[in-house]
Amino acid sequence: MTTTAPDATSYLDTALQVGTVYHYRVRASSPIEDSGWSNPASAQTDGIPPVASFSFAEDYLDVDFTDTSTDDGNIVSWSWNFGDGNGSSAQNPSHSYAAEGTYTVMLTVTDNHGESDSASQDVTVLEPPPPPFTDHSATGDLPVAGSVSGTYASTATDNGSAQSITERESGGKKNNRHSYLEHRWTFNLPAGTGATLSINAWQSASSDGDNFEFAWSTNGSSWTPLFVSSATSDGAPVSFELGAGVSGTVYLRVTDTDQTQGNRSKDTVYVDYLQVRVSNEPPEPLAGSAPTLTTVNATAWDTIELAWVDNTSNEAGFRVERSTDGVSFSEAGTTGGGVEAFTDTGLSGSILYYYRVVAYKGSDELSSGVLSATTLPPPDMTLSLNGRKVKGKHTVDLSWTGAGTDDVVIFRDGNEVATTTNDGAYTDNIGAKGGATYEYQVCESGGPACSDVQSVSF
């Protein structure tokens, strides 16, 4: 290959190939003769280290990694550190992160010469967006009054297999008894941009005109009416928007509409389907113009009826607002979308009331103009008394007319004795003996009207 100077003991071989094994032997040479060859020896030149690199493509929390490293030979191993305590030895791995954030990912590659190199990059991943909506069935129920057949689980699908609640009978005198029921369901809702409740319910045919009213609440005490069910056969679900911002525990209640004394028919309500759809998409804005309030008419001393024109196409409902000064308004009640009438009851007689109607959808609102009406004068109440003795003890039978509230308050000698149903009759079992005079008065419960004071003597 080459010769050296006499007496040389070393030689530097250059311009060799990297990562290549070379074999060598040496012999002495003179003009006379050459020696034999030495024993062979070999050595391998060093290789060029690899250059580590990689690319990646993220799909929210999922990331696909691609090795783009280079080397003069062959890369034989890959070591990935994904920055979250996990790793891989695959050349082109995929990894799913548990939470969004920025992670420092490192790749170390080693070639067939044992040379290594590392490269790192920051990878940012995000939580995927929520689905357009999620559906939620009832998570529990609470029987309040009535006999129940089936469980709330029966309301998860609209399949004809319904939970049923049958009215029970009240206590008291037989002629004063009535049938009634109340049942509640609970839902656990996530936060969203809106919530829509769907109900499929029907009832048995009622001999006393009883129907069933559904209402909802976020606290179990203040209820917003939804609708009155009067269908007597299985039909299609009806839907009601609960509005934006509804989350956490939501209550649904059904009650009967007729608790008139003597109406004792035990009707049954069937509930096949209850579902709340929570939307995660931006709500559509309220489309159209404000409702036109056309009629505000007093029909009784405690009742005013309203009518309006619905000028919007996608309202969630209407809020009826009332005022006694035309300036400060408060909610008198709500209706569902598409409704154009409302009856306001429980008012005081001979009072001027102002009204306006607000169409709403989420946070969007459109308000009508203001109209007013004055309730009719309250009716005159009359009271008559009949004093008698039962086994020597004082007993007074009261009879009255003209009260306009559901209940009345009985006063004896200026003190409240009882609050009772406004059925025109009440018996006061005093229990005293001997001579006495008692003064009675009957007043509307929560209303302004009272009878004159009447007296009875023993």
TIDORO-357524 format. One record per residue (C-alpha): residue in three letters; x, y, z. Coordinates in steps of 0.25 Angstrom, whole numbers, plus 5000, padded with zeros to 4 digits. Each point is the difference from the previous one (the first is absolute). Layout:
! residues N
alaXYZ;...
END
This chain:
! residues 458
met500050005000;thr501150095004;thr501550015005;thr500550075012;ala501450065003;pro501049905006;asp499849975015;ala498650065000;thr499149935010;ser498650074997;tyr499250044988;leu498750094999;asp499049954989;thr499150114996;ala498850034990;leu499349875004;gln498649975000;val499250025012;gly499549895008;thr500849904992;val500949895005;tyr501550004995;his501049885001;tyr501550035001;arg501349924999;val501550055000;arg501349954995;ala501450054999;ser500650034987;ser501550024995;pro500749994986;ile500549865004;glu498749945004;asp498750025007;ser499549945014;gly498849925002;trp498650065003;ser499750045014;asn498749955006;pro498850074995;ala499250105008;ser498750084997;ala499350125005;gln498750074996;thr499850154997;asp499050075008;gly498650034994;ile499350134999;pro498950025011;pro498650004996;val499250134999;ala498749985008;ser498750074996;phe498549984999;ser498750064996;phe498649985006;ala498650024997;glu499050035011;asp498549975000;tyr499650065014;leu500549915010;asp500549894990;val501450024993;asp500749924989;phe501550015000;thr500949984988;asp501549975001;thr500850094990;ser501449975005;thr501249984991;asp501249925001;asp501249954992;gly499749865003;asn498749945006;ile499250055012;val499749875008;ser499350065013;trp499050115003;ser499750055014;trp498850095002;asn499750085012;phe498650074999;gly500250095011;asp498849955009;gly500749885006;asn499849914988;gly500949954989;ser500249914988;ser501049924992;ala499350004987;gln500550084988;asn498750074997;pro499250005013;ser498650065003;his499750055014;ser498750055007;tyr500250105011;ala499050005012;ala499950155001;glu500250124991;gly501350085002;thr501450024994;tyr501049885001;thr501549994997;val500249884991;met501449944999;leu500549904989;thr501349925002;val500549924988;thr501249905000;asp500749954987;asn500649874997;his501450065004;gly499550035014;glu499950154997;ser498850085006;asp499350134999;ser498850075006;ala499050104996;ser498850065008;gln498850094996;asp498850065008;val498749944996;thr498750075004;val498749925000;leu498650045003;glu498749945006;pro499149964989;pro498750094998;pro498849955007;pro498949924991;pro498950094994;phe499149955011;thr499849895011;asp498849935004;his499649985015;ser498949915006;ala499550015014;thr501049965011;gly498949985011;asp498650035004;leu499250035013;pro498649955002;val499250115008;ala498649954999;gly499449894992;ser500349854997;val501149984990;ser500249894991;gly501449984993;thr501250085002;tyr500750134994;ala500849914992;ser498849974992;thr500050144995;ala501449994993;thr499549964987;asp498750024992;asn499649864998;gly498649995006;ser500449945013;ala499650125010;gln500150035014;ser498650035006;ile499550085012;thr498649985005;glu499350105009;arg499749985014;glu498850045009;ser500150115010;gly499649995014;gly498850065008;lys498649994999;lys499549914988;asn499250114993;asn501250095001;arg501149914995;his500750014986;ser501049934992;tyr501450064997;leu501449964997;glu501450064999;his501349944994;arg501450054998;trp501249964991;thr501450055001;phe501050034989;asn501550035002;leu500450094988;pro501450054995;ala500250154997;gly499650034985;thr499550114991;gly498549955002;ala499149895005;thr498849944994;leu499049905007;ser499249904993;ile498849935006;asn499149894995;ala498949985010;trp498549975000;gln498949965010;ser498849925002;ala498650054996;ser499550095012;ser498650005005;asp500250135007;gly500850084990;asp501349985007;asn501350034992;phe501550005003;glu500950125000;phe501549994999;ala500950115005;trp501550015002;ser501050065010;thr501450025004;asn499850005015;gly498849915002;ser499250125006;ser499750104989;trp499449934988;thr499850054985;pro498849944993;leu500249924988;phe498749944995;val498749935004;ser499949864994;ser498649964996;ala500449894990;thr499449865003;ser500949924991;asp501549984997;gly500550114990;ala501250084996;pro500950075010;val499850155002;ser501250095002;phe500250125008;glu501350095001;leu500550025014;gly500950114996;ala501550035001;gly500849995013;val499249885005;ser500949905006;gly500249915013;thr498749945006;val498750034993;tyr498749955005;leu498849964992;arg498649995007;val498649954996;thr498850045008;asp498549984997;thr499250124997;asp498749975007;gln499949995015;thr498550045001;gln499449935013;gly499149894996;asn500849974987;arg500649875004;ser500349934987;lys501449945001;asp500650034986;thr501449954995;val501150084993;tyr500949924991;val501450054998;asp500849924989;tyr501150104996;leu500850115007;gln501350054994;val500750135001;arg500950044988;val501250095004;ser500550084988;asn501550044999;glu499850094988;pro499850154999;pro498550025001;glu499350064988;pro499650155003;leu498550035002;ala499450024986;gly498950104998;ser499550125007;ala499450035014;pro498649945003;thr498850094998;leu499250015013;thr498550014995;thr499149985012;val500150015015;asn498649985006;ala499549985014;thr499049895000;ala499849995015;trp500450075013;asp501349925001;thr500349964985;ile500550074988;glu500149934986;leu501150044990;ala500149974985;trp501250044991;val500549974986;asp501249924999;asn501050074990;thr501249915002;ser500349864994;asn500949935010;glu499750065014;ala500249905011;gly498850065007;phe499350135005;arg500250075014;val498850085004;glu500450115009;arg499150085010;ser500150145006;thr499150095009;asp500750134996;gly500449974986;val501550025003;ser500449885009;phe499649874994;ser500149865005;glu499749864994;ala498649965001;gly500249874992;thr500649934988;thr499449924988;gly500749914990;gly500350054986;gly498950024990;val499050035011;glu499250134999;ala499250015012;phe500150005015;thr499150015012;asp500550085013;thr499349955012;gly500150035015;leu499950154999;ser499350105009;gly498750074996;ser499950144995;ile501550014997;leu500650064987;tyr501149904994;tyr501050034989;tyr500549884991;arg501049984990;val500449874993;val501549964997;ala500449894989;tyr501349945004;lys501049904995;gly501249985009;ser500550145003;asp499350064988;glu498750085004;leu498950084992;ser499050085009;ser498650044996;gly499450145003;val499250025013;leu498549985002;ser499250015013;ala498749965006;thr499350025013;thr499449885007;leu498649995004;pro499550045014;pro500149885010;pro498749935003;asp499250025012;met500149895010;thr498949955009;leu500149925012;ser498949935008;leu500249925013;asn499349885007;gly500349985015;arg499749865006;lys500449915011;val500649864998;lys500049935013;gly499950135007;lys501250064993;his500050124991;thr500049984985;val499850104989;asp499749984986;leu500550114990;ser499450024986;trp500550114991;thr499950044985;gly500850104991;ala501549965003;gly500850004988;thr501349935005;asp500249855000;asp500150005016;val499450095011;val500550045014;ile499049985011;phe500150105012;arg499449985014;asp500050125009;gly501150064991;asn500949885001;glu500349914988;val499349875002;ala500349924987;thr500350024985;thr499149914993;thr499549974985;asn499150104995;asp498849904999;gly499050095007;ala499949935013;tyr500849975013;thr499749955014;asp500750055012;asn500049905011;ile500350105012;gly499949905011;ala499650105011;lys498749995008;gly499150105007;gly499650144995;ala500950074990;thr499950094988;tyr501049984988;glu500350104988;tyr500449944987;gln500550064987;val500549934987;cys501050064991;glu500749964987;ser501349935001;gly501050104994;gly498850094995;pro499450135005;ala498649955002;cys499449975014;ser498649985005;asp499350085010;val500249965014;gln498949915005;ser499749955014;val499449885006;ser499649985015;phe499849885009;
END
